[in-house]
């Protein structure tokens, strides 16, 4: 058990990012990094469906919905807000998929699972929303094209 704790601490020291700079290593051990520092403080809104709008603030908890929140779902009918994911202080480290030129973050809470995909697209400056919304019961996805993912 002690070895597990030591290895966990070592992993955190090697792969944890500084939330203030928003630069992430590849969780798969690759040499690339995802630099989202230009998006610190940015609030991304999009993916409006007939029922909901989704809000996402990379690297922080810029939205206020039932407390501070990183990812929200806002009802189109009454404006009510559900916090899908609070900010995790930079604990989630993305995986890079070289064949797809895509970075994937996975966020877990007691009630939800949210995947945020940053997809390499040189023409999307700084970003363009491809899709946001529910993928299955309790599962949500954000697909964001950006030159930052290249």
N, CA, C and O of each residue as an XYZ file, in Angstrom:
600
protein
N       0.829     -1.197      0.000
C       0.000      0.000      0.000
C       0.869      1.254      0.000
O       0.575      2.220     -0.704
N       1.941      1.233      0.793
C       2.826      2.398      0.862
C       3.458      2.666     -0.499
O       3.628      3.821     -0.889
N       3.808      1.603     -1.225
C       4.391      1.763     -2.557
C       3.394      2.421     -3.496
O       3.771      3.267     -4.308
N       2.129      2.042     -3.395
C       1.087      2.640     -4.222
C       0.980      4.142     -3.960
O       0.882      4.930     -4.900
N       0.998      4.536     -2.703
C       0.907      5.954     -2.340
C       2.113      6.713     -2.890
O       1.963      7.816     -3.415
N       3.301      6.133     -2.773
C       4.508      6.781     -3.286
C       4.409      6.936     -4.805
O       4.719      8.000     -5.342
N       3.981      5.882     -5.495
C       3.842      5.951     -6.952
C       2.785      6.970     -7.365
O       2.973      7.692     -8.344
N       1.692      7.034     -6.640
C       0.643      8.015     -6.928
C       1.174      9.432     -6.756
O       0.915     10.294     -7.596
N       1.903      9.681     -5.696
C       2.494     11.009     -5.474
C       3.500     11.347     -6.574
O       3.536     12.480     -7.054
N       4.309     10.379     -6.971
C       5.279     10.601     -8.037
C       4.580     10.919     -9.355
O       4.995     11.826    -10.077
N       3.518     10.173     -9.670
C       2.750     10.441    -10.892
C       2.206     11.862    -10.865
O       2.289     12.577    -11.864
N       1.651     12.278     -9.731
C       1.085     13.630     -9.620
C       2.170     14.695     -9.813
O       1.941     15.704    -10.480
N       3.332     14.471     -9.236
C       4.423     15.440     -9.385
C       4.907     15.528    -10.832
O       5.226     16.612    -11.320
N       4.960     14.381    -11.517
C       5.462     14.366    -12.884
C       4.452     14.897    -13.896
O       4.828     15.568    -14.857
N       3.163     14.597    -13.682
C       2.179     14.889    -14.708
C       1.171     15.972    -14.351
O       0.439     16.432    -15.227
N       1.113     16.383    -13.119
C       0.157     17.426    -12.748
C       0.568     18.734    -13.400
O       1.753     19.039    -13.533
N      -0.413     19.482    -13.793
C      -0.120     20.774    -14.411
C      -0.440     21.872    -13.426
O      -1.162     21.665    -12.451
N       0.096     23.015    -13.688
C      -0.172     24.190    -12.869
C      -1.424     24.852    -13.423
O      -1.394     25.373    -14.538
N      -2.545     24.846    -12.664
C      -3.781     25.411    -13.189
C      -3.659     26.876    -13.583
O      -4.457     27.372    -14.378
N      -2.677     27.565    -13.039
C      -2.552     28.981    -13.369
C      -1.981     29.188    -14.770
O      -2.192     30.246    -15.364
N      -1.259     28.195    -15.314
C      -0.697     28.386    -16.646
C      -1.411     27.569    -17.716
O      -1.265     27.867    -18.901
N      -2.166     26.564    -17.340
C      -3.019     25.803    -18.251
C      -2.228     25.132    -19.376
O      -2.643     25.156    -20.535
N      -1.100     24.543    -19.030
C      -0.299     23.777    -19.974
C      -0.271     22.333    -19.482
O       0.124     22.059    -18.349
N      -0.695     21.414    -20.348
C      -0.866     20.022    -19.952
C       0.080     19.091    -20.702
O       0.274     19.244    -21.908
N       0.672     18.125    -19.992
C       1.448     17.087    -20.668
C       0.503     16.006    -21.196
O      -0.691     16.023    -20.894
N       1.020     15.090    -21.965
C       0.261     13.950    -22.467
C       0.249     12.863    -21.398
O       1.311     12.402    -20.980
N      -0.922     12.451    -20.955
C      -1.040     11.404    -19.934
C      -0.490     10.071    -20.431
O      -0.160      9.200    -19.626
N      -0.387      9.901    -21.755
C       0.149      8.668    -22.323
C       1.680      8.664    -22.339
O       2.294      7.691    -22.777
N       2.294      9.746    -21.865
C       3.745      9.809    -21.801
C       4.404     10.359    -23.051
O       5.630     10.336    -23.160
N       3.614     10.856    -24.002
C       4.177     11.438    -25.212
C       4.903     12.739    -24.913
O       4.813     13.275    -23.809
N       5.618     13.236    -25.904
C       6.426     14.434    -25.694
C       5.659     15.737    -25.900
O       6.164     16.805    -25.554
N       4.455     15.670    -26.455
C       3.701     16.887    -26.736
C       3.042     17.477    -25.503
O       2.910     16.825    -24.467
N       2.631     18.732    -25.645
C       1.864     19.397    -24.594
C       0.683     20.121    -25.229
O       0.727     20.509    -26.397
N      -0.351     20.290    -24.453
C      -1.520     21.062    -24.862
C      -1.469     22.372    -24.085
O      -1.627     22.386    -22.865
N      -1.251     23.460    -24.792
C      -1.112     24.765    -24.161
C      -2.397     25.566    -24.361
O      -2.651     26.099    -25.441
N      -3.199     25.642    -23.305
C      -4.451     26.397    -23.339
C      -4.329     27.702    -22.559
O      -5.341     28.292    -22.179
N      -3.106     28.157    -22.319
C      -2.901     29.346    -21.490
C      -3.587     30.580    -22.062
O      -3.968     31.472    -21.304
N      -3.753     30.654    -23.369
C      -4.440     31.813    -23.961
C      -5.937     31.805    -23.666
O      -6.624     32.794    -23.923
N      -6.450     30.692    -23.127
C      -7.883     30.593    -22.817
C      -8.184     30.715    -21.327
O      -9.331     30.531    -20.918
N      -7.182     31.022    -20.511
C      -7.435     31.222    -19.082
C      -8.405     32.390    -18.928
O      -8.164     33.475    -19.457
N      -9.485     32.170    -18.216
C     -10.496     33.201    -18.004
C     -11.558     33.282    -19.093
O     -12.504     34.060    -18.978
N     -11.410     32.480    -20.153
C     -12.378     32.498    -21.259
C     -13.583     31.632    -20.898
O     -13.442     30.567    -20.296
N     -14.746     32.099    -21.270
C     -15.985     31.342    -21.071
C     -16.507     30.915    -22.437
O     -16.832     31.752    -23.279
N     -16.584     29.605    -22.645
C     -17.047     29.043    -23.909
C     -18.503     28.642    -23.747
O     -18.847     27.888    -22.838
N     -19.350     29.143    -24.623
C     -20.762     28.760    -24.605
C     -21.124     28.248    -25.980
O     -20.705     28.812    -26.991
N     -21.893     27.191    -26.019
C     -22.285     26.684    -27.320
C     -23.064     25.404    -27.211
O     -23.497     24.981    -26.139
N     -23.225     24.797    -28.385
C     -23.933     23.530    -28.439
C     -25.387     23.637    -28.062
O     -25.950     22.724    -27.458
N     -25.994     24.741    -28.413
C     -27.391     24.931    -28.043
C     -28.252     23.869    -28.721
O     -28.278     23.772    -29.948
N     -28.940     23.093    -27.935
C     -29.924     22.147    -28.454
C     -31.294     22.778    -28.255
O     -31.400     23.917    -27.801
N     -32.312     22.055    -28.588
C     -33.653     22.601    -28.376
C     -33.993     22.664    -26.892
O     -34.971     23.304    -26.508
N     -33.203     22.011    -26.064
C     -33.492     21.965    -24.638
C     -32.472     22.697    -23.766
O     -32.836     23.329    -22.774
N     -31.190     22.609    -24.140
C     -30.132     23.102    -23.258
C     -29.021     23.826    -24.009
O     -28.789     23.602    -25.197
N     -28.348     24.701    -23.274
C     -27.109     25.313    -23.721
C     -26.031     24.838    -22.753
O     -26.309     24.573    -21.584
N     -24.798     24.732    -23.248
C     -23.710     24.253    -22.409
C     -22.637     25.317    -22.301
O     -22.366     26.043    -23.258
N     -22.024     25.403    -21.117
C     -20.998     26.396    -20.826
C     -19.771     25.672    -20.277
O     -19.884     24.724    -19.499
N     -18.594     26.140    -20.699
C     -17.349     25.500    -20.304
C     -16.285     26.567    -20.131
O     -16.129     27.435    -20.990
N     -15.555     26.511    -19.035
C     -14.434     27.442    -18.824
C     -13.166     26.616    -18.602
O     -12.963     26.057    -17.524
N     -12.311     26.542    -19.636
C     -11.075     25.761    -19.489
C     -10.204     26.334    -18.377
O     -10.072     27.551    -18.251
N      -9.633     25.492    -17.603
C      -8.623     25.865    -16.605
C      -9.158     26.652    -15.419
O      -8.371     27.256    -14.690
N     -10.448     26.668    -15.202
C     -10.962     27.433    -14.056
C     -12.439     27.129    -13.825
O     -13.064     26.363    -14.558
N     -12.960     27.748    -12.798
C     -14.388     27.637    -12.483
C     -15.031     29.009    -12.652
O     -15.486     29.618    -11.684
N     -15.061     29.484    -13.888
C     -15.515     30.838    -14.199
C     -17.029     31.024    -14.085
O     -17.504     32.147    -13.918
N     -17.777     29.944    -14.174
C     -19.237     30.053    -14.120
C     -19.735     29.837    -12.700
O     -19.117     29.128    -11.906
N     -20.856     30.460    -12.403
C     -21.462     30.303    -11.087
C     -22.846     29.701    -11.261
O     -23.790     30.371    -11.680
N     -22.940     28.437    -10.933
C     -24.183     27.676    -11.043
C     -24.174     26.697     -9.884
O     -23.412     25.730     -9.899
N     -24.990     26.926     -8.901
C     -24.958     26.091     -7.695
C     -23.534     26.106     -7.126
O     -23.000     25.064     -6.747
N     -22.934     27.278     -7.071
C     -21.547     27.432     -6.652
C     -20.659     27.583     -7.875
O     -21.152     27.620     -9.002
N     -19.372     27.669     -7.661
C     -18.443     27.809     -8.779
C     -18.408     26.517     -9.585
O     -18.455     25.416     -9.037
N     -18.323     26.688    -10.911
C     -18.448     25.531    -11.776
C     -17.620     25.703    -13.042
O     -17.488     26.814    -13.555
N     -17.062     24.606    -13.548
C     -16.297     24.618    -14.788
C     -17.196     24.308    -15.987
O     -17.030     24.909    -17.049
N     -18.152     23.375    -15.834
C     -19.037     22.973    -16.930
C     -20.484     22.984    -16.438
O     -20.831     22.334    -15.452
N     -21.320     23.745    -17.162
C     -22.733     23.894    -16.798
C     -23.648     23.446    -17.927
O     -23.268     23.419    -19.097
N     -24.862     23.097    -17.535
C     -25.949     22.848    -18.480
C     -27.067     23.811    -18.109
O     -27.537     23.808    -16.971
N     -27.502     24.645    -19.072
C     -28.526     25.653    -18.803
C     -29.776     25.302    -19.610
O     -29.714     25.120    -20.826
N     -30.895     25.213    -18.922
C     -32.164     24.883    -19.569
C     -32.647     26.039    -20.438
O     -32.660     27.187    -19.995
N     -33.045     25.741    -21.674
C     -33.586     26.757    -22.575
C     -34.978     27.203    -22.132
O     -35.371     28.343    -22.379
N     -35.716     26.320    -21.487
C     -37.102     26.646    -21.137
C     -37.226     27.593    -19.955
O     -38.039     28.517    -19.988
N     -36.436     27.379    -18.914
C     -36.603     28.217    -17.718
C     -35.310     28.865    -17.226
O     -35.329     29.589    -16.230
N     -34.195     28.621    -17.901
C     -32.932     29.242    -17.506
C     -32.263     28.605    -16.300
O     -31.230     29.088    -15.835
N     -32.846     27.523    -15.786
C     -32.222     26.869    -14.631
C     -30.880     26.263    -15.039
O     -30.653     25.918    -16.198
N     -30.009     26.150    -14.051
C     -28.631     25.767    -14.319
C     -28.263     24.540    -13.489
O     -28.608     24.448    -12.311
N     -27.560     23.601    -14.118
C     -27.044     22.437    -13.409
C     -25.534     22.393    -13.606
O     -25.047     22.438    -14.736
N     -24.808     22.308    -12.519
C     -23.347     22.203    -12.587
C     -23.002     20.749    -12.910
O     -23.224     19.855    -12.093
N     -22.458     20.520    -14.110
C     -22.061     19.170    -14.491
C     -20.703     18.802    -13.911
O     -20.444     17.640    -13.597
N     -19.823     19.820    -13.770
C     -18.489     19.522    -13.293
C     -17.850     20.742    -12.637
O     -17.685     21.781    -13.276
N     -17.487     20.612    -11.349
C     -16.711     21.688    -10.724
C     -15.270     21.615    -11.234
O     -14.856     20.587    -11.771
N     -14.516     22.682    -11.073
C     -13.109     22.710    -11.464
C     -12.339     21.717    -10.602
O     -12.535     21.665     -9.388
N     -11.480     20.944    -11.213
C     -10.729     19.904    -10.508
C      -9.309     20.336    -10.146
O      -8.471     19.493     -9.824
N      -9.033     21.632    -10.196
C      -7.719     22.186     -9.862
C      -6.600     21.660    -10.761
O      -5.437     21.615    -10.359
N      -6.964     21.263    -11.977
C      -5.952     20.800    -12.917
C      -5.530     19.364    -12.743
O      -4.509     18.948    -13.292
N      -6.300     18.589    -11.983
C      -5.920     17.192    -11.743
C      -6.092     16.304    -12.978
O      -5.339     15.346    -13.155
N      -7.063     16.607    -13.826
C      -7.269     15.790    -15.031
C      -6.173     16.106    -16.040
O      -5.959     17.264    -16.398
N      -5.493     15.082    -16.487
C      -4.431     15.221    -17.478
C      -4.951     14.594    -18.769
O      -5.421     13.457    -18.751
N      -4.877     15.316    -19.889
C      -5.442     14.786    -21.129
C      -4.565     13.701    -21.757
O      -3.353     13.652    -21.550
N      -5.215     12.848    -22.519
C      -4.515     11.864    -23.341
C      -4.494     12.381    -24.770
O      -5.482     12.929    -25.258
N      -3.359     12.203    -25.436
C      -3.237     12.637    -26.828
C      -3.330     11.421    -27.735
O      -2.667     10.409    -27.509
N      -4.160     11.533    -28.762
C      -4.327     10.479    -29.750
C      -3.727     10.990    -31.059
O      -4.353     11.760    -31.787
N      -2.506     10.545    -31.340
C      -1.744     11.077    -32.459
C      -2.423     10.837    -33.806
O      -2.352     11.693    -34.688
N      -3.080      9.684    -33.981
C      -3.704      9.380    -35.274
C      -4.884     10.303    -35.564
O      -5.233     10.528    -36.723
N      -5.491     10.835    -34.514
C      -6.643     11.732    -34.681
C      -6.282     13.190    -34.400
O      -7.105     14.086    -34.589
N      -5.046     13.422    -33.949
C      -4.604     14.763    -33.556
C      -5.599     15.397    -32.586
O      -6.079     16.513    -32.784
N      -5.887     14.638    -31.532
C      -6.934     15.000    -30.581
C      -6.466     14.776    -29.149
O      -5.815     13.777    -28.842
N      -6.808     15.725    -28.275
C      -6.560     15.618    -26.842
C      -7.888     15.356    -26.147
O      -8.886     16.010    -26.449
N      -7.909     14.403    -25.215
C      -9.137     14.090    -24.491
C      -8.942     14.234    -22.985
O      -8.069     13.603    -22.388
N      -9.786     15.089    -22.383
C      -9.889     15.177    -20.924
C     -11.092     14.348    -20.496
O     -12.110     14.318    -21.187
N     -10.974     13.680    -19.359
C     -12.106     12.977    -18.765
C     -12.308     13.497    -17.353
O     -11.396     13.479    -16.526
N     -13.524     13.960    -17.096
C     -13.874     14.493    -15.780
C     -14.986     13.639    -15.181
O     -15.944     13.286    -15.868
N     -14.853     13.311    -13.900
C     -15.836     12.494    -13.208
C     -16.342     13.226    -11.973
O     -15.573     13.876    -11.265
N     -17.633     13.114    -11.723
C     -18.209     13.588    -10.463
C     -19.133     12.490     -9.962
O     -19.211     11.420    -10.565
N     -19.829     12.746     -8.873
C     -20.747     11.743     -8.332
C     -21.874     11.408     -9.305
O     -22.366     10.280     -9.331
N     -22.280     12.398    -10.109
C     -23.445     12.201    -10.974
C     -23.157     12.203    -12.472
O     -23.984     11.742    -13.259
N     -21.993     12.717    -12.875
C     -21.754     12.909    -14.299
C     -20.366     12.463    -14.725
O     -19.432     12.381    -13.927
N     -20.272     12.178    -16.015
C     -19.004     11.898    -16.682
C     -18.968     12.816    -17.899
O     -19.855     12.769    -18.752
N     -17.930     13.652    -17.970
C     -17.817     14.623    -19.063
C     -16.475     14.424    -19.761
O     -15.422     14.388    -19.125
N     -16.542     14.295    -21.083
C     -15.326     14.228    -21.892
C     -15.220     15.527    -22.676
O     -16.189     15.997    -23.273
N     -14.019     16.097    -22.661
C     -13.745     17.303    -23.441
C     -12.644     16.948    -24.435
O     -11.530     16.590    -24.055
N     -12.986     17.055    -25.715
C     -12.056     16.747    -26.791
C     -11.576     18.048    -27.412
O     -12.386     18.882    -27.817
N     -10.264     18.224    -27.489
C      -9.648     19.345    -28.203
C      -9.075     18.755    -29.484
O      -8.144     17.952    -29.436
N      -9.624     19.145    -30.624
C      -9.313     18.545    -31.914
C      -8.478     19.531    -32.742
O      -8.846     20.696    -32.896
N      -7.362     19.048    -33.266
C      -6.480     19.894    -34.068
C      -7.198     20.379    -35.326
O      -7.676     19.590    -36.142
N      -7.254     21.701    -35.453
C      -7.814     22.337    -36.644
C      -7.109     23.682    -36.788
O      -7.406     24.623    -36.052
N      -6.184     23.773    -37.726
C      -5.363     24.976    -37.887
C      -6.177     26.231    -38.187
O      -5.714     27.339    -37.916
N      -7.370     26.082    -38.738
C      -8.168     27.258    -39.097
C      -9.064     27.742    -37.972
O      -9.653     28.818    -38.079
N      -9.182     26.976    -36.897
C     -10.039     27.363    -35.771
C      -9.208     28.168    -34.775
O      -8.486     27.601    -33.955
N      -9.318     29.487    -34.856
C      -8.511     30.376    -34.007
C      -9.414     31.314    -33.218
O     -10.094     32.127    -33.844
N      -9.468     31.261    -31.922
C      -8.746     30.280    -31.127
C      -9.448     28.919    -31.066
O      -8.795     27.898    -30.852
N     -10.790     28.899    -31.255
C     -11.504     27.628    -31.190
C     -12.834     27.750    -31.936
O     -13.290     28.845    -32.266
N     -13.432     26.599    -32.185
C     -14.772     26.519    -32.766
C     -15.463     25.317    -32.152
O     -14.883     24.233    -32.079
N     -16.694     25.501    -31.714
C     -17.436     24.406    -31.094
C     -17.964     23.477    -32.190
O     -18.672     23.914    -33.098
N     -17.616     22.209    -32.097
C     -18.127     21.210    -33.030
C     -19.426     20.609    -32.490
O     -20.410     20.479    -33.218
N     -19.415     20.246    -31.210
C     -20.597     19.646    -30.582
C     -20.461     19.770    -29.074
O     -19.370     19.609    -28.528
N     -21.557     20.052    -28.411
C     -21.631     19.915    -26.958
C     -22.989     19.331    -26.644
O     -23.967     19.610    -27.337
N     -23.050     18.533    -25.617
C     -24.345     17.998    -25.229
C     -24.259     16.626    -24.620
O     -23.179     16.087    -24.378
N     -25.448     16.066    -24.373
C     -25.556     14.749    -23.779
C     -25.227     13.672    -24.792
O     -25.671     13.720    -25.940
N     -24.441     12.697    -24.352
C     -24.108     11.556    -25.205
C     -24.847     10.309    -24.743
O     -25.130      9.421    -25.546
N     -25.156     10.239    -23.472
C     -25.907      9.140    -22.871
C     -26.353      9.642    -21.499
O     -25.999     10.752    -21.101
N     -27.108      8.854    -20.793
C     -27.600      9.260    -19.484
C     -26.421      9.521    -18.539
O     -25.662      8.609    -18.210
N     -26.282     10.778    -18.109
C     -25.210     11.151    -17.197
C     -23.866     11.357    -17.859
O     -22.877     11.628    -17.178
N     -23.810     11.233    -19.197
C     -22.554     11.414    -19.930
C     -22.695     12.591    -20.886
O     -23.689     12.713    -21.602
N     -21.686     13.453    -20.885
C     -21.714     14.644    -21.725
C     -20.394     14.778    -22.455
O     -19.361     14.297    -21.990
N     -20.437     15.437    -23.607
C     -19.227     15.634    -24.390
C     -19.123     17.045    -24.922
O     -20.121     17.665    -25.291
N     -17.908     17.538    -24.955
C     -17.579     18.817    -25.578
C     -16.530     18.511    -26.635
O     -15.474     17.960    -26.325
N     -16.813     18.861    -27.867
C     -15.884     18.641    -28.975
C     -15.515     20.017    -29.518
O     -16.350     20.728    -30.077
N     -14.242     20.375    -29.341
C     -13.794     21.719    -29.648
C     -12.652     21.666    -30.661
O     -11.595     21.105    -30.371
N     -12.855     22.240    -31.836
C     -11.790     22.379    -32.823
C     -10.942     23.592    -32.410
O     -11.474     24.633    -32.025
N      -9.619     23.436    -32.498
C      -8.754     24.557    -32.141
C      -7.351     24.366    -32.706
O      -6.832     23.251    -32.765
N      -6.754     25.470    -33.116
C      -5.349     25.440    -33.532
C      -4.445     25.134    -32.336
O      -3.311     24.689    -32.515
N      -4.938     25.370    -31.128
C      -4.157     25.114    -29.914
C      -3.895     23.614    -29.710
O      -2.949     23.235    -29.020
N      -4.726     22.778    -30.306
C      -4.584     21.322    -30.161
C      -3.590     20.730    -31.149
O      -3.324     19.529    -31.114
N      -3.043     21.551    -32.022
C      -2.123     21.035    -33.062
C      -0.674     20.987    -32.561
O       0.222     20.582    -33.302
